[in-house]
Amino acid sequence: MSRNPVPTIAPPVKVLVMIFDARDEWKGSALADALVRVLEAHHIAGATVLPGQTGYGAHGGIHRKGLIGKPHDKPVTVLVIENESKLRAALPVLRPMVAEGIFVMFDAEVIPL
């Protein structure tokens, strides 16, 4: 059984984290899906969407599942791994898509498997 190779990412490697509300949309699509499509169009090495259980942010108040089982401001996190210059080139397209939320970028090291 052969493994798929890890994409080669030229240093400096960064992780971009985007956190926003699960109900947010972009042009009629779920925001997370729209962001992933933009990342793919920019040939970004990888992205993963993680649904959140609970959290809080700048507006205060806990974001969690509603009392009757419907989502209520649940957080979503998109993790993106790529070379810094490619991420910075995509930011002018990504940033306006998120009306409220936070973007964080930090150093990373890709560890080959």
C-alpha contacts under 8 A as a table, 3 or more apart, distances in Angstrom:
res1	aa1	res2	aa2	distance
6	V	112	P	6.64
6	V	113	L	7.54
7	P	45	A	6.45
9	I	13	V	6.71
9	I	45	A	7.27
9	I	82	E	6.16
9	I	83	N	5.86
9	I	110	V	7.90
10	A	13	V	6.69
10	A	83	N	5.80
11	P	83	N	5.99
11	P	84	E	7.70
12	P	83	N	5.71
12	P	84	E	5.95
12	P	107	D	7.45
12	P	108	A	7.89
13	V	81	I	7.10
13	V	82	E	5.60
13	V	83	N	4.54
13	V	84	E	5.89
13	V	107	D	6.22
13	V	108	A	5.42
13	V	109	E	6.26
13	V	110	V	7.39
14	K	81	I	5.89
14	K	82	E	5.71
14	K	83	N	5.93
14	K	84	E	5.53
14	K	87	L	7.98
14	K	105	M	6.50
14	K	106	F	5.49
14	K	107	D	4.63
14	K	108	A	5.10
14	K	109	E	7.86
15	V	79	L	6.76
15	V	80	V	5.47
15	V	81	I	4.67
15	V	82	E	6.72
15	V	105	M	5.54
15	V	106	F	5.43
15	V	107	D	6.34
15	V	108	A	6.16
16	L	78	V	7.96
16	L	79	L	5.91
16	L	80	V	4.97
16	L	81	I	6.48
16	L	87	L	7.59
16	L	103	F	6.96
16	L	104	V	5.74
16	L	105	M	4.41
16	L	106	F	6.74
17	V	77	T	6.70
17	V	78	V	5.72
17	V	79	L	4.83
17	V	80	V	6.40
17	V	102	I	7.97
17	V	103	F	5.61
17	V	104	V	5.10
17	V	105	M	6.23
18	M	77	T	5.57
18	M	78	V	5.11
18	M	79	L	6.72
18	M	101	G	7.29
18	M	102	I	5.81
18	M	103	F	4.58
18	M	104	V	6.61
19	I	75	P	6.66
19	I	76	V	5.61
19	I	77	T	4.51
19	I	78	V	6.53
19	I	101	G	5.44
19	I	102	I	5.38
19	I	103	F	6.61
20	F	24	D	7.36
20	F	75	P	5.64
20	F	76	V	5.51
20	F	77	T	6.76
20	F	98	V	7.23
20	F	100	E	6.42
20	F	101	G	4.44
20	F	102	I	6.82
21	D	24	D	5.51
21	D	73	D	5.45
21	D	74	K	5.78
21	D	75	P	4.75
21	D	76	V	5.91
21	D	100	E	7.84
21	D	101	G	7.32
22	A	30	A	7.89
22	A	31	L	7.79
22	A	32	A	7.88
22	A	51	P	7.67
22	A	73	D	6.35
22	A	74	K	5.43
22	A	75	P	5.53
22	A	76	V	5.38
23	R	30	A	7.26
23	R	31	L	7.94
23	R	73	D	6.75
23	R	74	K	7.71
24	D	30	A	6.40
24	D	31	L	5.53
25	E	28	G	6.01
25	E	29	S	5.39
25	E	30	A	4.55
25	E	31	L	4.35
25	E	32	A	7.97
26	W	29	S	5.36
26	W	30	A	6.30
26	W	31	L	5.11
26	W	34	A	6.48
26	W	97	M	6.51
29	S	33	D	6.90
29	S	34	A	6.39
30	A	33	D	5.42
30	A	34	A	6.35
31	L	34	A	5.02
31	L	35	L	6.07
31	L	97	M	7.63
31	L	98	V	7.73
32	A	35	L	5.18
32	A	36	V	6.27
32	A	49	V	6.83
32	A	76	V	7.68
32	A	78	V	7.16
33	D	36	V	5.18
33	D	37	R	6.30
34	A	37	R	5.15
34	A	38	V	6.36
35	L	38	V	5.12
35	L	39	L	6.19
35	L	94	L	6.70
35	L	97	M	7.76
36	V	39	L	4.99
36	V	40	E	6.11
36	V	47	A	6.83
37	R	40	E	5.12
37	R	41	A	6.17
38	V	41	A	5.03
38	V	42	H	6.30
38	V	93	V	7.87
38	V	94	L	7.41
39	L	42	H	5.11
39	L	43	H	6.46
39	L	44	I	5.46
39	L	47	A	7.59
39	L	90	A	7.32
40	E	43	H	5.01
40	E	44	I	5.73
41	A	44	I	7.65
42	H	86	K	7.81
42	H	90	A	6.67
44	I	47	A	7.71
44	I	80	V	7.89
44	I	81	I	7.51
44	I	82	E	6.07
44	I	86	K	7.09
44	I	87	L	7.48
45	A	80	V	7.92
45	A	81	I	6.32
45	A	82	E	5.52
46	G	80	V	5.75
46	G	81	I	5.50
46	G	82	E	7.00
47	A	78	V	6.71
47	A	79	L	5.46
47	A	80	V	4.32
47	A	81	I	6.49
48	T	78	V	5.60
48	T	79	L	5.22
48	T	80	V	6.62
49	V	76	V	7.09
49	V	77	T	5.83
49	V	78	V	4.46
49	V	79	L	6.49
50	L	76	V	5.85
50	L	77	T	5.08
50	L	78	V	6.15
50	L	79	L	7.80
51	P	74	K	7.74
51	P	75	P	6.53
51	P	76	V	4.68
51	P	77	T	6.40
52	G	55	G	7.49
52	G	74	K	6.10
52	G	75	P	4.87
52	G	76	V	5.31
52	G	77	T	7.05
53	Q	64	R	6.07
53	Q	65	K	7.29
53	Q	74	K	6.56
53	Q	75	P	7.14
54	T	62	I	6.83
54	T	63	H	5.27
54	T	64	R	4.46
54	T	65	K	7.46
54	T	74	K	6.20
54	T	75	P	6.64
55	G	62	I	5.63
55	G	63	H	5.17
55	G	64	R	6.85
55	G	74	K	7.56
55	G	75	P	6.63
56	Y	59	H	7.67
56	Y	60	G	5.88
56	Y	61	G	5.89
56	Y	62	I	4.83
56	Y	63	H	5.69
57	G	60	G	5.49
57	G	61	G	7.53
63	H	72	H	6.61
63	H	73	D	5.16
63	H	74	K	5.33
63	H	75	P	6.90
64	R	71	P	7.14
64	R	72	H	5.87
64	R	73	D	6.32
64	R	74	K	5.07
64	R	75	P	7.79
65	K	69	G	6.26
65	K	70	K	6.26
65	K	71	P	4.85
65	K	72	H	5.34
65	K	73	D	7.62
65	K	74	K	6.45
66	G	69	G	5.37
66	G	70	K	5.17
66	G	71	P	5.50
66	G	72	H	5.08
67	L	70	K	7.25
71	P	74	K	6.16
82	E	86	K	6.77
82	E	87	L	6.38
83	N	86	K	5.52
83	N	87	L	6.39
84	E	87	L	5.13
84	E	88	R	6.08
85	S	88	R	5.12
85	S	89	A	6.12
86	K	89	A	5.06
86	K	90	A	6.40
87	L	90	A	5.17
87	L	91	L	6.24
88	R	91	L	5.12
88	R	92	P	7.63
89	A	92	P	6.80
90	A	93	V	5.60
90	A	94	L	6.24
91	L	94	L	4.88
91	L	95	R	5.58
92	P	95	R	5.70
92	P	96	P	7.07
93	V	96	P	6.34
93	V	97	M	7.20
94	L	97	M	5.44
94	L	98	V	7.19
95	R	98	V	5.74
96	P	99	A	6.70
98	V	101	G	6.47
